[in-house]
Amino acid sequence: MRRRSEEIATPRGPARVDVESPGAGGPRPATLLVLGHGAGGDVDAPDLVALRDAALGAGIAVARVTQPYRVAGRRAPAPAGHLDEAWTAVVRALLDRYAPTRHLVVGGRSSGARVACRTARGLGAVGVVGLAFPLHPPGRPERSRAAELETGLPTLVVNGDRDPFGVPPAGPGLRVEVRPGERHDLRGDPTGTAAVVLRWLREHGWAG
């Protein structure tokens, strides 16, 4: 396995990227999976780590992106536009460095899933993975963010049935997998959650 951690400049300050690729010396992976963290969280969340491990085992390169506000030591998230701007700069830099990449899949957990959904088409992604997508603030179902899931791309959402942020309904191009007994952190069975994502990636021919 090849690993590297680096900072990438963005218009909102430096972001940190942890990139891991399977099989040192082997062929370049055909798929790059770029993952973002939740608000106030980090890229070592159990579900993100489990998905990284599963993806690497299936021959996918994985990049986990830490947003500039977290690199700077802040927990309160930056405005959505700033998050999208920094994420876009990082993913484009990764594509330049790891070209040619046949398949770009973007995703993340919670806030990171929202960022991935909003920016996926503009980055040329083929699909989107959302872990614990926060459909609405707790107790405020009228403030739905369902429109962000209309990516125009194959999109997978994996949410717990006890998530106070809600569970989005499935729709055209949008698959929703509900994990019994899981809350927003998806800590109960992160390996099982990763397996759900890996099956979906394989169905689309993006994983070995």
C-alpha positions as CSV (number, residue, x, y, z in Angstrom):
1,M,0.0,0.0,0.0
2,R,1.2,3.5,-0.9
3,R,0.4,6.3,1.5
4,R,1.1,10.0,1.5
5,S,-0.2,13.0,3.5
6,E,0.1,16.5,2.1
7,E,-1.3,20.0,2.3
8,I,-3.0,21.5,-0.8
9,A,-3.5,25.2,-1.1
10,T,-7.1,26.4,-1.6
11,P,-8.7,29.8,-1.8
12,R,-9.8,29.2,1.8
13,G,-6.5,28.2,3.2
14,P,-4.5,24.9,3.2
15,A,-6.4,21.6,3.2
16,R,-4.9,18.3,4.3
17,V,-5.2,15.2,2.1
18,D,-4.4,11.7,3.1
19,V,-4.0,9.6,0.0
20,E,-3.7,5.8,0.0
21,S,-3.4,3.5,-3.0
22,P,-3.4,-0.3,-3.1
23,G,-0.4,-2.3,-4.2
24,A,2.9,-0.4,-4.4
25,G,4.3,-0.9,-7.8
26,G,1.1,-2.2,-9.3
27,P,-1.1,-0.6,-12.0
28,R,-2.6,2.8,-11.4
29,P,-6.1,2.3,-9.8
30,A,-8.9,3.0,-12.3
31,T,-11.1,4.7,-9.6
32,L,-10.3,7.5,-7.2
33,L,-12.6,7.8,-4.2
34,V,-12.4,11.2,-2.5
35,L,-14.1,11.5,0.9
36,G,-14.8,14.5,3.2
37,H,-15.5,14.6,6.9
38,G,-18.5,15.8,8.9
39,A,-18.9,19.2,10.5
40,G,-16.5,19.4,13.5
41,G,-15.3,15.9,12.8
42,D,-12.3,14.4,11.1
43,V,-11.3,11.9,8.4
44,D,-10.7,9.2,11.1
45,A,-14.4,8.7,11.8
46,P,-15.1,5.0,12.0
47,D,-17.3,4.9,8.9
48,L,-14.8,6.8,6.7
49,V,-11.9,4.6,7.9
50,A,-13.9,1.4,7.3
51,L,-14.9,2.6,3.8
52,R,-11.2,3.4,3.1
53,D,-10.1,0.0,4.1
54,A,-12.8,-1.7,2.0
55,A,-12.1,0.4,-1.0
56,L,-8.3,-0.2,-0.9
57,G,-9.0,-3.9,-0.7
58,A,-11.1,-3.6,-3.9
59,G,-8.3,-1.8,-5.8
60,I,-9.5,1.8,-5.4
61,A,-7.3,4.7,-4.5
62,V,-8.7,6.7,-1.6
63,A,-8.2,10.4,-0.7
64,R,-9.6,11.7,2.6
65,V,-9.8,15.5,2.7
66,T,-9.6,17.7,5.8
67,Q,-11.2,21.1,5.2
68,P,-9.1,24.2,5.8
69,Y,-11.2,25.3,8.9
70,R,-10.3,22.0,10.6
71,V,-6.7,22.3,9.6
72,A,-6.7,25.7,11.3
73,G,-8.1,24.1,14.4
74,R,-11.6,25.3,14.3
75,R,-14.6,23.1,14.9
76,A,-17.4,25.4,13.7
77,P,-17.8,24.7,10.0
78,A,-17.2,27.3,7.3
79,P,-20.1,28.6,5.2
80,A,-21.3,26.1,2.5
81,G,-19.8,28.2,-0.3
82,H,-16.4,28.2,1.3
83,L,-16.5,24.4,1.9
84,D,-17.4,23.8,-1.8
85,E,-14.7,26.1,-3.0
86,A,-12.0,24.5,-0.9
87,W,-13.2,21.0,-1.8
88,T,-13.3,21.7,-5.5
89,A,-9.7,23.1,-5.4
90,V,-8.5,20.0,-3.6
91,V,-10.2,17.5,-5.9
92,R,-9.0,19.2,-9.0
93,A,-5.5,19.2,-7.7
94,L,-5.8,15.5,-7.0
95,L,-7.1,14.8,-10.5
96,D,-4.1,16.7,-11.9
97,R,-1.7,14.6,-9.8
98,Y,-3.3,11.3,-10.3
99,A,-4.3,11.5,-14.0
100,P,-5.4,9.6,-15.8
101,T,-8.1,8.5,-13.5
102,R,-11.0,6.8,-15.4
103,H,-13.5,7.1,-12.6
104,L,-13.8,9.8,-9.9
105,V,-16.3,9.0,-7.1
106,V,-16.8,11.7,-4.5
107,G,-18.4,11.4,-1.1
108,G,-18.2,11.9,2.6
109,R,-20.2,11.8,5.8
110,S,-22.8,14.3,7.0
111,S,-21.6,17.8,6.0
112,G,-18.9,16.2,3.7
113,A,-21.7,14.3,1.9
114,R,-23.5,17.5,1.3
115,V,-20.4,19.1,-0.2
116,A,-19.8,16.1,-2.4
117,C,-23.4,16.2,-3.7
118,R,-23.3,19.9,-4.5
119,T,-20.0,19.8,-6.4
120,A,-20.0,16.3,-8.0
121,R,-21.1,17.2,-11.5
122,G,-18.9,20.2,-11.8
123,L,-15.9,18.0,-11.0
124,G,-16.7,15.3,-13.5
125,A,-17.5,12.6,-11.0
126,V,-19.3,9.5,-12.1
127,G,-21.0,8.9,-8.7
128,V,-21.6,10.1,-5.2
129,V,-21.5,8.3,-1.8
130,G,-23.2,10.0,1.2
131,L,-22.8,8.5,4.6
132,A,-25.2,9.9,7.3
133,F,-26.6,12.5,4.9
134,P,-28.3,15.1,7.1
135,L,-31.7,15.5,5.5
136,H,-32.7,18.2,7.9
137,P,-31.6,19.7,11.3
138,P,-32.9,17.6,14.2
139,G,-36.5,18.3,14.9
140,R,-36.8,20.6,11.8
141,P,-38.1,18.4,8.9
142,E,-39.5,21.5,7.2
143,R,-35.9,22.5,6.5
144,S,-35.2,19.7,4.0
145,R,-31.9,19.4,2.1
146,A,-33.3,16.8,-0.3
147,A,-32.6,19.0,-3.3
148,E,-28.9,18.6,-2.8
149,L,-29.3,14.9,-3.5
150,E,-30.5,15.7,-7.1
151,T,-27.0,15.3,-8.4
152,G,-27.9,13.9,-11.8
153,L,-25.4,11.1,-11.1
154,P,-25.7,7.6,-9.5
155,T,-25.9,8.5,-5.8
156,L,-25.9,6.2,-2.8
157,V,-26.9,7.3,0.7
158,V,-26.4,5.2,3.7
159,N,-28.2,6.4,6.9
160,G,-29.2,4.9,10.2
161,D,-32.8,4.4,11.0
162,R,-32.3,6.2,14.3
163,D,-30.6,9.2,12.8
164,P,-32.2,12.5,14.2
165,F,-31.1,14.3,11.0
166,G,-33.6,12.1,9.1
167,V,-33.5,9.6,6.3
168,P,-34.0,10.8,2.7
169,P,-36.4,9.0,0.4
170,A,-35.0,7.2,-2.6
171,G,-35.6,8.8,-6.0
172,P,-34.4,8.6,-9.6
173,G,-30.7,7.8,-9.6
174,L,-30.7,7.9,-5.8
175,R,-30.4,4.7,-3.7
176,V,-31.0,4.9,0.0
177,E,-29.8,2.1,2.2
178,V,-31.0,2.2,5.8
179,R,-28.9,0.6,8.5
180,P,-31.0,-0.8,11.4
181,G,-30.2,0.5,14.9
182,E,-27.7,3.1,13.6
183,R,-27.6,6.7,14.6
184,H,-25.9,9.6,12.9
185,D,-22.4,8.5,13.7
186,L,-22.9,5.1,12.1
187,R,-20.6,3.6,14.7
188,G,-22.5,0.4,15.4
189,D,-21.2,-1.5,12.4
190,P,-18.9,0.6,10.2
191,T,-17.6,-2.5,8.5
192,G,-21.1,-3.5,7.5
193,T,-21.8,0.1,6.3
194,A,-18.6,0.0,4.1
195,A,-19.7,-3.4,2.7
196,V,-23.0,-1.7,1.5
197,V,-21.0,1.0,-0.3
198,L,-18.6,-1.5,-1.8
199,R,-21.4,-3.6,-3.3
200,W,-22.8,-0.5,-4.9
201,L,-19.4,0.5,-6.3
202,R,-19.0,-3.0,-7.8
203,E,-22.5,-2.9,-9.4
204,H,-21.3,0.2,-11.3
205,G,-17.9,-1.3,-12.3
206,W,-15.9,1.1,-10.2
207,A,-14.4,-1.5,-7.8
208,G,-12.7,-4.8,-8.3
